[in-house]
Amino acid sequence: MPNELKPCPFCGGVAQLTHKSECWGHGMNIDEHFVKCTQCGCKGKTHPAYDKTTAQCITDAIVSWNKRC
């Protein structure tokens, strides 16, 4: 599992793995994982844990953030 986050591609700020619980209605709560810059607020792709494990969502969020074009 990757564990080091690259700096923000826009401002060079420190990136932080973030987690929140999202209510999708009818009592269904979904955990979402994403990476966000602590300086400019740039946010990476959100990975909801409705069909994956939490560990896989965390890995996917880190990989998405670290991927550069």
mmCIF file of the N, C-alpha and C atoms, coordinates in Angstrom:
data_MODEL
# 
_entry.id   MODEL 
# 
loop_
_atom_site.group_PDB 
_atom_site.id 
_atom_site.type_symbol 
_atom_site.label_atom_id 
_atom_site.label_alt_id 
_atom_site.label_comp_id 
_atom_site.label_asym_id 
_atom_site.label_entity_id 
_atom_site.label_seq_id 
_atom_site.pdbx_PDB_ins_code 
_atom_site.Cartn_x 
_atom_site.Cartn_y 
_atom_site.Cartn_z 
_atom_site.occupancy 
_atom_site.B_iso_or_equiv 
_atom_site.pdbx_formal_charge 
_atom_site.auth_seq_id 
_atom_site.auth_comp_id 
_atom_site.auth_asym_id 
_atom_site.auth_atom_id 
_atom_site.pdbx_PDB_model_num 
ATOM 1   N N  . MET A 1 1  ? 0.842   -1.187 0.000   1.00 0.00 ? 1  MET A N  1 
ATOM 2   C CA . MET A 1 1  ? 0.000   0.000  0.000   1.00 0.00 ? 1  MET A CA 1 
ATOM 3   C C  . MET A 1 1  ? 0.878   1.239  0.000   1.00 0.00 ? 1  MET A C  1 
ATOM 4   N N  . PRO A 1 2  ? 0.606   2.182  -0.906  1.00 0.00 ? 2  PRO A N  1 
ATOM 5   C CA . PRO A 1 2  ? 1.385   3.412  -0.899  1.00 0.00 ? 2  PRO A CA 1 
ATOM 6   C C  . PRO A 1 2  ? 1.082   4.192  0.371   1.00 0.00 ? 2  PRO A C  1 
ATOM 7   N N  . ASN A 1 3  ? 2.079   4.881  0.892   1.00 0.00 ? 3  ASN A N  1 
ATOM 8   C CA . ASN A 1 3  ? 1.820   5.608  2.131   1.00 0.00 ? 3  ASN A CA 1 
ATOM 9   C C  . ASN A 1 3  ? 2.328   7.036  2.101   1.00 0.00 ? 3  ASN A C  1 
ATOM 10  N N  . GLU A 1 4  ? 3.066   7.426  1.080   1.00 0.00 ? 4  GLU A N  1 
ATOM 11  C CA . GLU A 1 4  ? 3.584   8.782  1.011   1.00 0.00 ? 4  GLU A CA 1 
ATOM 12  C C  . GLU A 1 4  ? 2.786   9.598  0.011   1.00 0.00 ? 4  GLU A C  1 
ATOM 13  N N  . LEU A 1 5  ? 2.265   10.731 0.451   1.00 0.00 ? 5  LEU A N  1 
ATOM 14  C CA . LEU A 1 5  ? 1.507   11.608 -0.429  1.00 0.00 ? 5  LEU A CA 1 
ATOM 15  C C  . LEU A 1 5  ? 2.422   12.655 -1.036  1.00 0.00 ? 5  LEU A C  1 
ATOM 16  N N  . LYS A 1 6  ? 2.291   12.851 -2.337  1.00 0.00 ? 6  LYS A N  1 
ATOM 17  C CA . LYS A 1 6  ? 3.038   13.913 -2.996  1.00 0.00 ? 6  LYS A CA 1 
ATOM 18  C C  . LYS A 1 6  ? 2.433   15.259 -2.594  1.00 0.00 ? 6  LYS A C  1 
ATOM 19  N N  . PRO A 1 7  ? 3.213   16.341 -2.708  1.00 0.00 ? 7  PRO A N  1 
ATOM 20  C CA . PRO A 1 7  ? 2.653   17.656 -2.407  1.00 0.00 ? 7  PRO A CA 1 
ATOM 21  C C  . PRO A 1 7  ? 1.576   18.031 -3.416  1.00 0.00 ? 7  PRO A C  1 
ATOM 22  N N  . CYS A 1 8  ? 0.808   19.051 -3.075  1.00 0.00 ? 8  CYS A N  1 
ATOM 23  C CA . CYS A 1 8  ? -0.259  19.531 -3.956  1.00 0.00 ? 8  CYS A CA 1 
ATOM 24  C C  . CYS A 1 8  ? 0.322   19.926 -5.309  1.00 0.00 ? 8  CYS A C  1 
ATOM 25  N N  . PRO A 1 9  ? -0.316  19.498 -6.409  1.00 0.00 ? 9  PRO A N  1 
ATOM 26  C CA . PRO A 1 9  ? 0.205   19.837 -7.736  1.00 0.00 ? 9  PRO A CA 1 
ATOM 27  C C  . PRO A 1 9  ? -0.005  21.305 -8.104  1.00 0.00 ? 9  PRO A C  1 
ATOM 28  N N  . PHE A 1 10 ? -0.827  22.014 -7.347  1.00 0.00 ? 10 PHE A N  1 
ATOM 29  C CA . PHE A 1 10 ? -1.123  23.410 -7.667  1.00 0.00 ? 10 PHE A CA 1 
ATOM 30  C C  . PHE A 1 10 ? -0.319  24.398 -6.835  1.00 0.00 ? 10 PHE A C  1 
ATOM 31  N N  . CYS A 1 11 ? -0.233  24.164 -5.520  1.00 0.00 ? 11 CYS A N  1 
ATOM 32  C CA . CYS A 1 11 ? 0.449   25.130 -4.663  1.00 0.00 ? 11 CYS A CA 1 
ATOM 33  C C  . CYS A 1 11 ? 1.683   24.562 -3.968  1.00 0.00 ? 11 CYS A C  1 
ATOM 34  N N  . GLY A 1 12 ? 1.887   23.246 -4.057  1.00 0.00 ? 12 GLY A N  1 
ATOM 35  C CA . GLY A 1 12 ? 3.026   22.623 -3.390  1.00 0.00 ? 12 GLY A CA 1 
ATOM 36  C C  . GLY A 1 12 ? 2.793   22.355 -1.913  1.00 0.00 ? 12 GLY A C  1 
ATOM 37  N N  . GLY A 1 13 ? 1.556   22.568 -1.458  1.00 0.00 ? 13 GLY A N  1 
ATOM 38  C CA . GLY A 1 13 ? 1.211   22.378 -0.051  1.00 0.00 ? 13 GLY A CA 1 
ATOM 39  C C  . GLY A 1 13 ? 1.204   20.922 0.376   1.00 0.00 ? 13 GLY A C  1 
ATOM 40  N N  . VAL A 1 14 ? 1.080   20.740 1.675   1.00 0.00 ? 14 VAL A N  1 
ATOM 41  C CA . VAL A 1 14 ? 1.055   19.403 2.276   1.00 0.00 ? 14 VAL A CA 1 
ATOM 42  C C  . VAL A 1 14 ? -0.311  18.765 2.038   1.00 0.00 ? 14 VAL A C  1 
ATOM 43  N N  . ALA A 1 15 ? -0.302  17.525 1.585   1.00 0.00 ? 15 ALA A N  1 
ATOM 44  C CA . ALA A 1 15 ? -1.542  16.783 1.348   1.00 0.00 ? 15 ALA A CA 1 
ATOM 45  C C  . ALA A 1 15 ? -1.883  15.942 2.578   1.00 0.00 ? 15 ALA A C  1 
ATOM 46  N N  . GLN A 1 16 ? -3.185  15.742 2.797   1.00 0.00 ? 16 GLN A N  1 
ATOM 47  C CA . GLN A 1 16 ? -3.641  14.984 3.960   1.00 0.00 ? 16 GLN A CA 1 
ATOM 48  C C  . GLN A 1 16 ? -4.769  14.036 3.540   1.00 0.00 ? 16 GLN A C  1 
ATOM 49  N N  . LEU A 1 17 ? -4.666  12.783 3.966   1.00 0.00 ? 17 LEU A N  1 
ATOM 50  C CA . LEU A 1 17 ? -5.724  11.812 3.725   1.00 0.00 ? 17 LEU A CA 1 
ATOM 51  C C  . LEU A 1 17 ? -6.917  12.191 4.600   1.00 0.00 ? 17 LEU A C  1 
ATOM 52  N N  . THR A 1 18 ? -8.090  12.237 4.011   1.00 0.00 ? 18 THR A N  1 
ATOM 53  C CA . THR A 1 18 ? -9.287  12.693 4.707   1.00 0.00 ? 18 THR A CA 1 
ATOM 54  C C  . THR A 1 18 ? -10.387 11.643 4.606   1.00 0.00 ? 18 THR A C  1 
ATOM 55  N N  . HIS A 1 19 ? -11.211 11.590 5.616   1.00 0.00 ? 19 HIS A N  1 
ATOM 56  C CA . HIS A 1 19 ? -12.307 10.626 5.680   1.00 0.00 ? 19 HIS A CA 1 
ATOM 57  C C  . HIS A 1 19 ? -13.562 11.359 6.134   1.00 0.00 ? 19 HIS A C  1 
ATOM 58  N N  . LYS A 1 20 ? -14.680 11.024 5.522   1.00 0.00 ? 20 LYS A N  1 
ATOM 59  C CA . LYS A 1 20 ? -15.956 11.534 6.014   1.00 0.00 ? 20 LYS A CA 1 
ATOM 60  C C  . LYS A 1 20 ? -17.030 10.494 5.753   1.00 0.00 ? 20 LYS A C  1 
ATOM 61  N N  . SER A 1 21 ? -18.084 10.579 6.525   1.00 0.00 ? 21 SER A N  1 
ATOM 62  C CA . SER A 1 21 ? -19.215 9.687  6.352   1.00 0.00 ? 21 SER A CA 1 
ATOM 63  C C  . SER A 1 21 ? -20.323 10.467 5.660   1.00 0.00 ? 21 SER A C  1 
ATOM 64  N N  . GLU A 1 22 ? -20.818 9.935  4.573   1.00 0.00 ? 22 GLU A N  1 
ATOM 65  C CA . GLU A 1 22 ? -21.831 10.605 3.764   1.00 0.00 ? 22 GLU A CA 1 
ATOM 66  C C  . GLU A 1 22 ? -23.144 9.830  3.874   1.00 0.00 ? 22 GLU A C  1 
ATOM 67  N N  . CYS A 1 23 ? -24.221 10.545 4.148   1.00 0.00 ? 23 CYS A N  1 
ATOM 68  C CA . CYS A 1 23 ? -25.542 9.910  4.230   1.00 0.00 ? 23 CYS A CA 1 
ATOM 69  C C  . CYS A 1 23 ? -26.165 9.908  2.839   1.00 0.00 ? 23 CYS A C  1 
ATOM 70  N N  . TRP A 1 24 ? -26.469 8.726  2.335   1.00 0.00 ? 24 TRP A N  1 
ATOM 71  C CA . TRP A 1 24 ? -27.064 8.591  1.014   1.00 0.00 ? 24 TRP A CA 1 
ATOM 72  C C  . TRP A 1 24 ? -28.579 8.373  1.078   1.00 0.00 ? 24 TRP A C  1 
ATOM 73  N N  . GLY A 1 25 ? -29.161 8.584  2.228   1.00 0.00 ? 25 GLY A N  1 
ATOM 74  C CA . GLY A 1 25 ? -30.604 8.452  2.381   1.00 0.00 ? 25 GLY A CA 1 
ATOM 75  C C  . GLY A 1 25 ? -31.032 7.063  2.799   1.00 0.00 ? 25 GLY A C  1 
ATOM 76  N N  . HIS A 1 26 ? -32.232 6.970  3.353   1.00 0.00 ? 26 HIS A N  1 
ATOM 77  C CA . HIS A 1 26 ? -32.821 5.704  3.798   1.00 0.00 ? 26 HIS A CA 1 
ATOM 78  C C  . HIS A 1 26 ? -31.923 4.965  4.784   1.00 0.00 ? 26 HIS A C  1 
ATOM 79  N N  . GLY A 1 27 ? -31.208 5.720  5.634   1.00 0.00 ? 27 GLY A N  1 
ATOM 80  C CA . GLY A 1 27 ? -30.359 5.119  6.652   1.00 0.00 ? 27 GLY A CA 1 
ATOM 81  C C  . GLY A 1 27 ? -29.060 4.540  6.141   1.00 0.00 ? 27 GLY A C  1 
ATOM 82  N N  . MET A 1 28 ? -28.707 4.846  4.908   1.00 0.00 ? 28 MET A N  1 
ATOM 83  C CA . MET A 1 28 ? -27.484 4.303  4.313   1.00 0.00 ? 28 MET A CA 1 
ATOM 84  C C  . MET A 1 28 ? -26.355 5.324  4.429   1.00 0.00 ? 28 MET A C  1 
ATOM 85  N N  . ASN A 1 29 ? -25.365 5.032  5.254   1.00 0.00 ? 29 ASN A N  1 
ATOM 86  C CA . ASN A 1 29 ? -24.196 5.883  5.412   1.00 0.00 ? 29 ASN A CA 1 
ATOM 87  C C  . ASN A 1 29 ? -23.002 5.238  4.718   1.00 0.00 ? 29 ASN A C  1 
ATOM 88  N N  . ILE A 1 30 ? -22.279 6.030  3.960   1.00 0.00 ? 30 ILE A N  1 
ATOM 89  C CA . ILE A 1 30 ? -21.140 5.535  3.201   1.00 0.00 ? 30 ILE A CA 1 
ATOM 90  C C  . ILE A 1 30 ? -19.890 6.299  3.645   1.00 0.00 ? 30 ILE A C  1 
ATOM 91  N N  . ASP A 1 31 ? -18.833 5.570  3.958   1.00 0.00 ? 31 ASP A N  1 
ATOM 92  C CA . ASP A 1 31 ? -17.560 6.203  4.267   1.00 0.00 ? 31 ASP A CA 1 
ATOM 93  C C  . ASP A 1 31 ? -16.872 6.577  2.960   1.00 0.00 ? 31 ASP A C  1 
ATOM 94  N N  . GLU A 1 32 ? -16.357 7.804  2.903   1.00 0.00 ? 32 GLU A N  1 
ATOM 95  C CA . GLU A 1 32 ? -15.652 8.279  1.722   1.00 0.00 ? 32 GLU A CA 1 
ATOM 96  C C  . GLU A 1 32 ? -14.234 8.676  2.114   1.00 0.00 ? 32 GLU A C  1 
ATOM 97  N N  . HIS A 1 33 ? -13.288 8.366  1.248   1.00 0.00 ? 33 HIS A N  1 
ATOM 98  C CA . HIS A 1 33 ? -11.883 8.681  1.489   1.00 0.00 ? 33 HIS A CA 1 
ATOM 99  C C  . HIS A 1 33 ? -11.356 9.495  0.319   1.00 0.00 ? 33 HIS A C  1 
ATOM 100 N N  . PHE A 1 34 ? -10.584 10.534 0.625   1.00 0.00 ? 34 PHE A N  1 
ATOM 101 C CA . PHE A 1 34 ? -9.979  11.367 -0.401  1.00 0.00 ? 34 PHE A CA 1 
ATOM 102 C C  . PHE A 1 34 ? -8.787  12.101 0.196   1.00 0.00 ? 34 PHE A C  1 
ATOM 103 N N  . VAL A 1 35 ? -7.995  12.708 -0.661  1.00 0.00 ? 35 VAL A N  1 
ATOM 104 C CA . VAL A 1 35 ? -6.841  13.487 -0.227  1.00 0.00 ? 35 VAL A CA 1 
ATOM 105 C C  . VAL A 1 35 ? -7.135  14.946 -0.515  1.00 0.00 ? 35 VAL A C  1 
ATOM 106 N N  . LYS A 1 36 ? -6.757  15.803 0.431   1.00 0.00 ? 36 LYS A N  1 
ATOM 107 C CA . LYS A 1 36 ? -7.015  17.236 0.302   1.00 0.00 ? 36 LYS A CA 1 
ATOM 108 C C  . LYS A 1 36 ? -5.767  18.012 0.702   1.00 0.00 ? 36 LYS A C  1 
ATOM 109 N N  . CYS A 1 37 ? -5.491  19.096 -0.021  1.00 0.00 ? 37 CYS A N  1 
ATOM 110 C CA . CYS A 1 37 ? -4.368  19.967 0.302   1.00 0.00 ? 37 CYS A CA 1 
ATOM 111 C C  . CYS A 1 37 ? -4.715  20.794 1.534   1.00 0.00 ? 37 CYS A C  1 
ATOM 112 N N  . THR A 1 38 ? -3.798  20.871 2.495   1.00 0.00 ? 38 THR A N  1 
ATOM 113 C CA . THR A 1 38 ? -4.045  21.618 3.727   1.00 0.00 ? 38 THR A CA 1 
ATOM 114 C C  . THR A 1 38 ? -3.875  23.124 3.530   1.00 0.00 ? 38 THR A C  1 
ATOM 115 N N  . GLN A 1 39 ? -3.329  23.529 2.382   1.00 0.00 ? 39 GLN A N  1 
ATOM 116 C CA . GLN A 1 39 ? -3.119  24.958 2.148   1.00 0.00 ? 39 GLN A CA 1 
ATOM 117 C C  . GLN A 1 39 ? -4.165  25.573 1.230   1.00 0.00 ? 39 GLN A C  1 
ATOM 118 N N  . CYS A 1 40 ? -4.318  25.034 0.021   1.00 0.00 ? 40 CYS A N  1 
ATOM 119 C CA . CYS A 1 40 ? -5.247  25.647 -0.941  1.00 0.00 ? 40 CYS A CA 1 
ATOM 120 C C  . CYS A 1 40 ? -6.607  24.957 -0.987  1.00 0.00 ? 40 CYS A C  1 
ATOM 121 N N  . GLY A 1 41 ? -6.732  23.771 -0.371  1.00 0.00 ? 41 GLY A N  1 
ATOM 122 C CA . GLY A 1 41 ? -8.009  23.068 -0.332  1.00 0.00 ? 41 GLY A CA 1 
ATOM 123 C C  . GLY A 1 41 ? -8.301  22.208 -1.546  1.00 0.00 ? 41 GLY A C  1 
ATOM 124 N N  . CYS A 1 42 ? -7.352  22.113 -2.472  1.00 0.00 ? 42 CYS A N  1 
ATOM 125 C CA . CYS A 1 42 ? -7.534  21.249 -3.637  1.00 0.00 ? 42 CYS A CA 1 
ATOM 126 C C  . CYS A 1 42 ? -7.866  19.836 -3.147  1.00 0.00 ? 42 CYS A C  1 
ATOM 127 N N  . LYS A 1 43 ? -8.861  19.215 -3.772  1.00 0.00 ? 43 LYS A N  1 
ATOM 128 C CA . LYS A 1 43 ? -9.326  17.901 -3.333  1.00 0.00 ? 43 LYS A CA 1 
ATOM 129 C C  . LYS A 1 43 ? -9.164  16.884 -4.449  1.00 0.00 ? 43 LYS A C  1 
ATOM 130 N N  . GLY A 1 44 ? -8.685  15.712 -4.085  1.00 0.00 ? 44 GLY A N  1 
ATOM 131 C CA . GLY A 1 44 ? -8.558  14.618 -5.040  1.00 0.00 ? 44 GLY A CA 1 
ATOM 132 C C  . GLY A 1 44 ? -9.876  13.880 -5.199  1.00 0.00 ? 44 GLY A C  1 
ATOM 133 N N  . LYS A 1 45 ? -9.862  12.874 -6.033  1.00 0.00 ? 45 LYS A N  1 
ATOM 134 C CA . LYS A 1 45 ? -11.053 12.062 -6.307  1.00 0.00 ? 45 LYS A CA 1 
ATOM 135 C C  . LYS A 1 45 ? -11.540 11.377 -5.027  1.00 0.00 ? 45 LYS A C  1 
ATOM 136 N N  . THR A 1 46 ? -12.855 11.377 -4.841  1.00 0.00 ? 46 THR A N  1 
ATOM 137 C CA . THR A 1 46 ? -13.473 10.726 -3.686  1.00 0.00 ? 46 THR A CA 1 
ATOM 138 C C  . THR A 1 46 ? -13.684 9.250  -3.984  1.00 0.00 ? 46 THR A C  1 
ATOM 139 N N  . HIS A 1 47 ? -13.344 8.406  -3.004  1.00 0.00 ? 47 HIS A N  1 
ATOM 140 C CA . HIS A 1 47 ? -13.496 6.960  -3.142  1.00 0.00 ? 47 HIS A CA 1 
ATOM 141 C C  . HIS A 1 47 ? -14.449 6.458  -2.059  1.00 0.00 ? 47 HIS A C  1 
ATOM 142 N N  . PRO A 1 48 ? -15.728 6.253  -2.410  1.00 0.00 ? 48 PRO A N  1 
ATOM 143 C CA . PRO A 1 48 ? -16.688 5.734  -1.432  1.00 0.00 ? 48 PRO A CA 1 
ATOM 144 C C  . PRO A 1 48 ? -16.490 4.239  -1.194  1.00 0.00 ? 48 PRO A C  1 
ATOM 145 N N  . ALA A 1 49 ? -16.770 3.825  0.028   1.00 0.00 ? 49 ALA A N  1 
ATOM 146 C CA . ALA A 1 49 ? -16.533 2.425  0.426   1.00 0.00 ? 49 ALA A CA 1 
ATOM 147 C C  . ALA A 1 49 ? -17.808 1.588  0.344   1.00 0.00 ? 49 ALA A C  1 
ATOM 148 N N  . TYR A 1 50 ? -18.604 1.765  -0.681  1.00 0.00 ? 50 TYR A N  1 
ATOM 149 C CA . TYR A 1 50 ? -19.812 0.953  -0.777  1.00 0.00 ? 50 TYR A CA 1 
ATOM 150 C C  . TYR A 1 50 ? -19.570 -0.401 -1.434  1.00 0.00 ? 50 TYR A C  1 
ATOM 151 N N  . ASP A 1 51 ? -18.529 -0.525 -2.241  1.00 0.00 ? 51 ASP A N  1 
ATOM 152 C CA . ASP A 1 51 ? -18.249 -1.823 -2.861  1.00 0.00 ? 51 ASP A CA 1 
ATOM 153 C C  . ASP A 1 51 ? -16.790 -2.256 -2.697  1.00 0.00 ? 51 ASP A C  1 
ATOM 154 N N  . LYS A 1 52 ? -16.046 -1.528 -1.837  1.00 0.00 ? 52 LYS A N  1 
ATOM 155 C CA . LYS A 1 52 ? -14.642 -1.840 -1.578  1.00 0.00 ? 52 LYS A CA 1 
ATOM 156 C C  . LYS A 1 52 ? -14.384 -1.787 -0.079  1.00 0.00 ? 52 LYS A C  1 
ATOM 157 N N  . THR A 1 53 ? -13.292 -2.380 0.324   1.00 0.00 ? 53 THR A N  1 
ATOM 158 C CA . THR A 1 53 ? -12.910 -2.286 1.730   1.00 0.00 ? 53 THR A CA 1 
ATOM 159 C C  . THR A 1 53 ? -12.353 -0.893 2.007   1.00 0.00 ? 53 THR A C  1 
ATOM 160 N N  . THR A 1 54 ? -12.321 -0.533 3.278   1.00 0.00 ? 54 THR A N  1 
ATOM 161 C CA . THR A 1 54 ? -11.753 0.756  3.669   1.00 0.00 ? 54 THR A CA 1 
ATOM 162 C C  . THR A 1 54 ? -10.297 0.853  3.235   1.00 0.00 ? 54 THR A C  1 
ATOM 163 N N  . ALA A 1 55 ? -9.532  -0.213 3.435   1.00 0.00 ? 55 ALA A N  1 
ATOM 164 C CA . ALA A 1 55 ? -8.124  -0.214 3.043   1.00 0.00 ? 55 ALA A CA 1 
ATOM 165 C C  . ALA A 1 55 ? -7.963  0.027  1.546   1.00 0.00 ? 55 ALA A C  1 
ATOM 166 N N  . GLN A 1 56 ? -8.813  -0.573 0.723   1.00 0.00 ? 56 GLN A N  1 
ATOM 167 C CA . GLN A 1 56 ? -8.734  -0.381 -0.721  1.00 0.00 ? 56 GLN A CA 1 
ATOM 168 C C  . GLN A 1 56 ? -9.090  1.054  -1.098  1.00 0.00 ? 56 GLN A C  1 
ATOM 169 N N  . CYS A 1 57 ? -10.071 1.625  -0.427  1.00 0.00 ? 57 CYS A N  1 
ATOM 170 C CA . CYS A 1 57 ? -10.453 3.018  -0.696  1.00 0.00 ? 57 CYS A CA 1 
ATOM 171 C C  . CYS A 1 57 ? -9.314  3.974  -0.356  1.00 0.00 ? 57 CYS A C  1 
ATOM 172 N N  . ILE A 1 58 ? -8.647  3.723  0.761   1.00 0.00 ? 58 ILE A N  1 
ATOM 173 C CA . ILE A 1 58 ? -7.510  4.556  1.163   1.00 0.00 ? 58 ILE A CA 1 
ATOM 174 C C  . ILE A 1 58 ? -6.394  4.452  0.135   1.00 0.00 ? 58 ILE A C  1 
ATOM 175 N N  . THR A 1 59 ? -6.081  3.233  -0.283  1.00 0.00 ? 59 THR A N  1 
ATOM 176 C CA . THR A 1 59 ? -5.049  3.015  -1.300  1.00 0.00 ? 59 THR A CA 1 
ATOM 177 C C  . THR A 1 59 ? -5.421  3.732  -2.596  1.00 0.00 ? 59 THR A C  1 
ATOM 178 N N  . ASP A 1 60 ? -6.663  3.586  -3.027  1.00 0.00 ? 60 ASP A N  1 
ATOM 179 C CA . ASP A 1 60 ? -7.110  4.222  -4.266  1.00 0.00 ? 60 ASP A CA 1 
ATOM 180 C C  . ASP A 1 60 ? -7.035  5.748  -4.180  1.00 0.00 ? 60 ASP A C  1 
ATOM 181 N N  . ALA A 1 61 ? -7.385  6.315  -3.025  1.00 0.00 ? 61 ALA A N  1 
ATOM 182 C CA . ALA A 1 61 ? -7.329  7.766  -2.843  1.00 0.00 ? 61 ALA A CA 1 
ATOM 183 C C  . ALA A 1 61 ? -5.886  8.263  -2.940  1.00 0.00 ? 61 ALA A C  1 
ATOM 184 N N  . ILE A 1 62 ? -4.960  7.544  -2.318  1.00 0.00 ? 62 ILE A N  1 
ATOM 185 C CA . ILE A 1 62 ? -3.549  7.931  -2.363  1.00 0.00 ? 62 ILE A CA 1 
ATOM 186 C C  . ILE A 1 62 ? -2.992  7.804  -3.776  1.00 0.00 ? 62 ILE A C  1 
ATOM 187 N N  . VAL A 1 63 ? -3.301  6.697  -4.443  1.00 0.00 ? 63 VAL A N  1 
ATOM 188 C CA . VAL A 1 63 ? -2.823  6.491  -5.813  1.00 0.00 ? 63 VAL A CA 1 
ATOM 189 C C  . VAL A 1 63 ? -3.377  7.572  -6.736  1.00 0.00 ? 63 VAL A C  1 
ATOM 190 N N  . SER A 1 64 ? -4.663  7.902  -6.591  1.00 0.00 ? 64 SER A N  1 
ATOM 191 C CA . SER A 1 64 ? -5.278  8.945  -7.425  1.00 0.00 ? 64 SER A CA 1 
ATOM 192 C C  . SER A 1 64 ? -4.591  10.288 -7.213  1.00 0.00 ? 64 SER A C  1 
ATOM 193 N N  . TRP A 1 65 ? -4.331  10.630 -5.971  1.00 0.00 ? 65 TRP A N  1 
ATOM 194 C CA . TRP A 1 65 ? -3.693  11.898 -5.652  1.00 0.00 ? 65 TRP A CA 1 
ATOM 195 C C  . TRP A 1 65 ? -2.267  11.954 -6.219  1.00 0.00 ? 65 TRP A C  1 
ATOM 196 N N  . ASN A 1 66 ? -1.532  10.879 -6.059  1.00 0.00 ? 66 ASN A N  1 
ATOM 197 C CA . ASN A 1 66 ? -0.135  10.872 -6.483  1.00 0.00 ? 66 ASN A CA 1 
ATOM 198 C C  . ASN A 1 66 ? 0.057   10.776 -7.990  1.00 0.00 ? 66 ASN A C  1 
ATOM 199 N N  . LYS A 1 67 ? -0.993  10.392 -8.713  1.00 0.00 ? 67 LYS A N  1 
ATOM 200 C CA . LYS A 1 67 ? -0.893  10.253 -10.159 1.00 0.00 ? 67 LYS A CA 1 
ATOM 201 C C  . LYS A 1 67 ? -0.787  11.638 -10.805 1.00 0.00 ? 67 LYS A C  1 
ATOM 202 N N  . ARG A 1 68 ? 0.241   11.796 -11.611 1.00 0.00 ? 68 ARG A N  1 
ATOM 203 C CA . ARG A 1 68 ? 0.454   13.076 -12.281 1.00 0.00 ? 68 ARG A CA 1 
ATOM 204 C C  . ARG A 1 68 ? 0.415   12.848 -13.790 1.00 0.00 ? 68 ARG A C  1 
ATOM 205 N N  . CYS A 1 69 ? -0.211  13.772 -14.513 1.00 0.00 ? 69 CYS A N  1 
ATOM 206 C CA . CYS A 1 69 ? -0.289  13.663 -15.985 1.00 0.00 ? 69 CYS A CA 1 
ATOM 207 C C  . CYS A 1 69 ? 1.029   13.995 -16.618 1.00 0.00 ? 69 CYS A C  1 
# 
